[in-house]
Amino acid sequence: MHEPAEILKSVEGLAREAGDILMGYYGEIHSIDYKGIGDIVTEADKASEQLITERLESRFPDYALLGEEFGMSAVQSDSCWVTDPLDGTANYAARCPIFAVAIGLLHNGIPVLGVVFDPNTDRMFSATKEGGATLNGIPIHVNDRQELDPIGLFGFGSPVLEILHPFIQKAGKGRSLGSAALHICSVASGYFDGSFDLYTKLWDIAAAAIILQEAGGSITQPSGAPLFPIAPDSSAYEGHDVPFLATNGKIHAECLSTLEENEEKQT
């Protein structure tokens, strides 16, 4: 396996190229396909993933690769790229400038490298395991909030907001950006206290997870069980949901307790 720190710059460059493709199509989308209710894909998603796939497979032929649009490659490996060529497709199609390119690397199911690039604001979030997290090369850290606070910002996926999950009432001011990767990176940067979602996919969170962890935050399943490693036979590689709770770490136990209380009240 290549050392993550040694390949980070090239992965950042690839994410930037993919972002350039997205901006080239931006506002000029002519084809939108529907994968399911509320789940769309555009020609920009496909063009971005085509570039990412070709580049990664050319340079890392022995690595497996999972992409949102093209699925899992046939390569068997302990190392697996997990990519989302356009996280925030609904925003993108509606010309709302909140979306990102996400490229993550798992080794034995554990994130070891992550890059999330927002081409609208030219923000490059990146991290490698034990190498720290940065935004445009400057180290970032989670905030210091010690408890859930009504004025704190907390990111939620839109389906969580739609079902009015009880946790929303106790988690501060809810925000839904339309991009799980940017939600988690907002926690890593200290803007958000946390983020919670029940319906994300592995490609939505793999890259951002290592960025958050290296920034000092925590990410687990909503039950508190470890989110990683992802087992080789996990249905996550087939596109099944990967629920998560991401926080600055300091409020994680309180969030878990609140979620558990909500679960008990519902049963």
Order of alpha helices (4+ residues) and beta strands (2+ residues): alpha-beta-beta-alpha-beta-beta-beta-alpha-beta-beta-beta-beta-beta-beta-alpha-beta-alpha-beta-alpha-beta-beta-alpha
